[in-house]
Amino acid sequence: MRKHLFIIIRYSMLERKQVSWQIARDVDFEEYKRNLFNPIRLSKREKLFSEITLPSLVSLNPDPDHITALVFTSDELPAEYMNRLQQLLQPYRWAKVIPTSADQHIRNAVAPIIMNELKKHDEPVCFGTTRLDDDDALAHYFTDVMNQYLSPNFKGFCVSFSRGYAGIYEESFTSFHAQETPKIALGLSFINTYDPTKSTLDEPITVFSLGNHRKIDSVCPVILDARNPMFLRTMHFSSDSTTEDKVKKIKTTPEIDSSEIIKAFPAIRI
């Protein structure tokens, strides 16, 4: 059976009903939109994506027949930033920008795109969908490890790669720390199969169909794999999920020498 991995990235995606993110909390939609598209914020996100996330994807040596990176962004992203994002990805046949409406939730936006991609195959496909934020990185061997789980035997399973690193980032990385977090969203992957004789996919369809990553084990069986460091989480204060308390907690853990980071993420500027 053919195998395919879809890496799904949200890049300044505007969602009208998104109230859980700090940037959207306690403000009306228009203020949330202004905050999201603030030029200072967008320039910082562009830098992080181009210097951290994209190089890590390139280091996977993606074959477009087996790997697709889908970058979901807002169809209202200011034109100069949309153009630069498209130019960044233009050299890579395995990467696509997917503009979405603010009325689309990521869960609903992803599924039809995945279905359209799978329809290009005239044979059964075992496929995985993997979560990745636009400022984080996957280890260069991520797809080699993930391929071990792309089997119909694991259909309906999630794989949580719970071991990785957190990097404290200001204008550059200032320190790295070991992190082990079961069910972390970063790198979380869901396995499904596609049958070209059927018009629909079995539910749940993608990793985003499963809801809150912290409660993923109440929705489907989860494989925890902590054998290798699989992710680099970038901790910076323009991130919606970074708080001073989280940074302080990370800094209390032992530092990791940058040589260890280079082994897993050789394409990233340390």
C-alpha positions in Angstrom: 0.0 0.0 0.0 1.2 3.5 -0.9 2.2 5.7 2.0 1.8 9.5 2.3 2.5 12.0 5.0 0.8 15.4 5.2 2.4 17.9 7.5 -0.1 20.6 8.4 1.0 24.1 9.4 -1.1 27.0 10.5 0.5 30.3 9.5 -1.3 33.4 10.8 -4.6 31.7 10.2 -7.6 33.9 11.1 -10.6 32.0 12.6 -13.7 33.9 13.5 -14.7 31.5 16.2 -11.3 31.0 17.7 -11.4 32.2 21.3 -8.9 29.9 23.0 -5.8 31.7 21.7 -4.4 34.5 23.8 -4.3 36.9 20.8 -8.1 36.5 20.4 -9.1 36.4 24.1 -11.2 39.2 25.6 -11.2 41.3 22.4 -13.7 41.6 19.5 -13.0 40.1 16.1 -11.7 43.2 14.5 -9.1 43.8 17.3 -8.1 40.2 17.1 -7.6 40.6 13.4 -5.5 43.8 13.8 -3.4 42.0 16.4 -2.9 39.0 14.2 -1.9 41.1 11.1 0.2 43.6 13.0 3.3 44.1 10.7 5.7 43.7 13.6 4.2 40.3 14.5 4.0 39.2 10.9 7.6 40.1 10.2 8.7 38.1 13.2 6.6 35.1 12.2 8.0 35.2 8.7 11.6 35.2 10.1 10.9 32.3 12.3 9.2 30.3 9.6 11.9 30.9 7.1 14.8 30.3 9.4 13.5 27.4 11.6 10.4 25.6 10.3 11.1 25.6 6.6 14.7 24.5 6.9 13.6 21.6 9.1 11.1 20.6 6.4 13.8 20.8 3.7 16.1 18.6 5.8 13.5 15.8 5.6 14.4 15.5 1.9 10.7 15.4 0.9 9.6 13.4 -2.1 6.4 15.0 -3.3 5.0 11.5 -4.1 5.2 10.7 -0.4 5.2 14.0 1.6 3.1 17.1 1.3 3.4 20.2 3.5 0.2 22.2 3.6 0.5 25.7 5.0 -2.9 27.0 5.9 -3.1 30.8 6.2 -5.8 33.5 6.1 -7.1 34.6 2.7 -6.9 38.1 4.3 -3.2 37.9 5.0 -1.8 41.2 3.8 -0.6 40.9 0.2 3.1 41.6 0.8 3.3 38.8 3.4 1.2 36.4 1.3 3.5 37.0 -1.7 6.6 36.4 0.3 5.1 33.2 1.8 4.3 31.9 -1.6 7.8 32.9 -2.9 9.4 31.0 0.0 7.6 27.8 -0.9 7.6 28.2 -4.6 10.9 26.2 -5.1 9.4 23.1 -3.3 7.0 20.9 -5.2 6.0 19.2 -1.9 4.8 22.4 -0.3 1.5 24.3 -0.8 -0.1 27.5 0.5 -3.8 27.0 1.3 -5.7 30.3 1.9 -8.8 29.9 4.1 -11.8 32.0 5.1 -12.1 33.3 8.6 -15.4 31.3 8.8 -13.5 28.0 8.4 -12.2 26.2 11.4 -8.9 24.4 10.9 -10.7 21.1 11.4 -13.1 21.8 8.5 -10.5 23.4 6.3 -8.1 20.5 6.4 -10.3 17.6 5.6 -11.4 18.5 2.1 -7.9 19.5 1.1 -6.6 16.1 2.2 -9.4 14.4 0.3 -8.5 16.3 -2.9 -4.8 15.4 -2.5 -5.6 11.7 -2.0 -7.9 11.6 -5.1 -4.7 12.0 -7.1 -4.0 8.4 -6.3 -5.7 5.5 -8.0 -4.6 3.0 -5.4 -5.1 2.6 -1.6 -3.0 4.9 0.5 -2.1 4.7 4.2 -1.6 8.3 5.2 -0.6 10.3 8.2 -1.5 13.9 9.2 1.1 15.7 11.4 0.7 18.9 13.3 3.5 21.5 13.1 3.4 25.2 14.2 5.0 27.9 12.0 7.8 28.5 14.4 8.8 25.0 15.4 10.9 22.2 13.8 10.9 18.5 13.2 14.1 16.4 13.4 15.6 15.5 10.1 14.8 11.8 10.7 11.1 12.5 11.5 9.7 10.9 8.3 12.0 7.8 8.7 10.5 7.2 12.1 7.0 8.1 11.1 7.1 5.6 8.2 7.3 2.8 10.8 3.8 3.7 11.8 2.3 4.3 8.4 0.6 0.9 8.2 -3.1 -0.1 8.0 -2.4 -2.0 11.3 -2.3 1.4 13.0 -5.3 3.0 11.3 -7.2 5.1 13.9 -4.1 5.5 16.1 -2.3 8.7 17.0 1.5 8.8 17.5 2.8 11.2 20.1 6.5 11.9 19.8 7.0 13.1 23.4 10.7 13.8 23.5 12.3 16.9 22.1 13.8 20.2 22.9 12.7 23.7 23.8 14.7 26.6 22.6 14.5 30.0 24.3 14.5 32.5 21.5 15.0 36.3 21.5 16.6 37.6 18.4 18.3 34.2 18.1 18.4 31.1 20.3 19.9 31.8 23.7 19.6 28.3 25.3 18.2 24.8 24.7 16.5 22.5 27.2 15.3 18.9 27.1 11.5 18.5 27.0 9.4 15.4 27.4 5.7 16.1 27.0 3.3 13.3 26.1 0.5 14.4 23.8 2.3 17.6 22.8 0.7 19.1 19.7 4.0 19.4 18.0 4.6 16.4 15.7 1.3 14.7 16.9 0.3 12.4 14.0 -2.9 10.5 13.1 -3.0 7.5 10.8 -5.8 6.8 8.4 -6.3 5.0 5.1 -7.8 6.0 1.7 -9.7 3.7 -0.6 -10.2 5.1 -4.1 -13.4 3.0 -4.5 -15.1 5.0 -1.7 -16.3 8.6 -2.1 -15.6 9.5 1.6 -12.9 9.0 4.2 -13.5 7.2 7.4 -14.0 9.5 10.4 -12.0 10.9 12.1 -10.2 12.0 9.1 -7.1 14.0 10.2 -5.3 14.9 13.4 -7.3 18.1 13.6 -10.5 16.1 13.7 -9.6 14.8 17.1 -9.9 18.1 19.1 -7.8 19.1 22.1 -4.4 17.4 21.8 -4.2 17.2 25.6 -7.2 14.9 25.7 -6.3 12.9 22.6 -6.1 9.6 24.4 -9.8 9.9 25.3 -10.6 10.0 21.6 -8.3 7.3 20.1 -5.5 5.0 21.1 -2.2 6.8 21.4 1.3 5.4 20.8 3.9 7.3 22.9 7.4 7.2 21.3 10.2 8.8 23.3 13.1 7.0 21.7 14.5 10.0 19.9 14.3 13.8 20.2 11.8 14.6 17.4 10.9 18.2 17.8 12.3 21.7 18.6 9.8 24.0 20.2 10.7 27.7 19.9 9.8 29.6 23.0 9.4 33.4 22.3 7.0 36.0 23.5 5.3 36.6 20.1 4.1 33.0 20.4 0.5 32.6 21.6 1.4 29.7 23.8 4.5 31.2 25.5 4.1 32.8 28.9 6.7 34.1 31.4 5.9 31.2 33.8 6.5 28.6 31.0 9.8 30.2 30.1 10.9 30.3 33.8 9.9 26.6 34.2 11.9 25.6 31.1 14.9 27.6 32.3 15.0 25.5 35.5 15.8 22.4 33.5 19.4 21.5 32.5 20.7 23.2 29.4 21.5 21.1 26.3 24.7 21.7 24.4 24.0 23.2 20.9 26.0 20.3 19.3 23.1 18.0 20.3 20.6 20.3 18.6 22.7 20.3 15.4 22.6 16.5 15.3 18.8 16.4 15.1 18.3 19.8 13.3 21.3 20.3 11.0 19.6 22.8 8.7 18.6 25.3 11.4 20.8 28.3 12.1 21.9 27.9 15.8 
